[in-house]
Amino acid sequence: MSYSSYMKTIILSALFILSSFANEAIRKNSYFNVVKVETSELTTTQTNLINLVLVIDMDSKWTEIKLNEEIEKTQRSLQICDAQISSIEKVYVTLPMKTREQLNNQNPYAGPPELKIVLEGIPQKTMTGFLIDKYTRNGTAFAINRTSVERSERYPTLPSYAPMENTFWITDNFIPYNSAPGADKTYSTFAHEVVHIIGNLGHVENNPLPNLMGGNDAVGKSYALTQQQCDAILNYWF
């Protein structure tokens, strides 16, 4: 066996082990009923590669077609920074009533309602996205990065967000690109939340040009990232 073939075997074995752990964590979590698991290897020529776990609510509008559209938009944004998603483990689930009740349990003293869910166990050291049905009137789209955790820990009497770090949560009403004011069709909330995590980035205020992380509604949002944002991603995540 050549050295390159040997290394390829090692890498594939490592991915399989990580995948097994991800599966097991969600299977043991009573807030999810696992129906099936699929693993995909994505073709990419970029240097910096990302492994991703997605927990997908089968009763939501997160169809294969819609998810692939969001992945394509995300890859376009990440490619600007010589990065892309290389593997995705899709864990398809249904949500028992206790999960829906917990997601609607808005108790500021207990932290985000998702915190209780992740405390039962989620994949470790892997970015994990939860793609679910719209369970509140407005739905939700947010990510927990390192800065989110640090902010939460400024208040010692409230729970830390640390168990939720590197997770993002998006309800299906955020699939359309026009869910954000002034966004064009290249914009993706999915990509937006991923970049919150891998760059430990916030929103760009007063951005003069359309940007994936833009906070200037007068300019709007697109797939674009700046060199400064790319530097943040490459220095933080990779």
Residue, then its C-alpha position, 0 to 999 in steps of 0.5 A: m500500500s502506498y503512503s497516500s493510500y495509507m493516509k487516505t485509509i486513516i482519514l476515512s477511518a477517523l471520519f467513521i469513528l467521529s460519525s459513530f460518536a455523533n450518531e450515538a450522542i443523538r441516539k441517546n438523547s431522549y429529546f430526539n427519535v432517530v429515524k435514519v442516518e446518512t453520511s455524505e462526502l462533498t467534492t471540494t478543492q479548497t484547502n481548509l475543510i469542515n466536518l458538519v453534523l446536521v440533526i434534521d426534523m423530518d416533520s419540517k420543510w427541510t427537504e433534501i432539495k432545500l437543504n442542498e440549496e443551502i449547502e451550495k450557497t454556504q459552499r460559495s461563501l466559504q470558497i471565498c476564504d479557501a474553505q468548504i464543508s467536506s463531510i456531512e452526517k445527516v441525522y434524521v429525527t422526529l421530535p417527541m412532544k417533550t421536545r416541542e414543549q421544552l423549545n417553547n419553555q421560555n425561562p430566562y433564569a434557565g438559559p435558552p430552552e435548547l440548553k436543557i436539550v443539549l445537556e442530554g448529549i450532542p456530538q462533541k468537537t464537531m459543529t452541529g446544526f439543528l434544522i427543525d420545524k417552526y415551533t414558535r410564532n416567529g421561529t428562530a435562527f441563531a448560533i452559539n460561538r465562543t463569544s456567545v459563551e463568554r458573554s453568558e458567563r458574565y452573569p454567574t447567577l445564570p447558566s453558561y451557554a458553554p454546552m451549546e458552543n458550536t451549535f446552530w439552530i434554524t427553523d424552516n421559515f428561514i429557508p427562503y433567502n428573503s427572510a432577511p431584510g434586503a437579502d438577495k438570492t445568494y444569501s443563506t441564513f444557514a451560511h450566516e449561522v455557520v460563519h458565526i461559529i467558524g469565524n467567531l464572528g458577529h454582525v457587520e454594522n454599517n457595511p457599505l456593500p452587501n455581506l453575509m454577516g451584514g447588519n446594515d438593512a439599507v445595503g442588505k445581505s448576500y453571499a459575500l465575505t471580506q478578506q478580514q472576515c476570511d482571516a478571522i475564519l482561518n485564524y479561529w477555526f483552522 
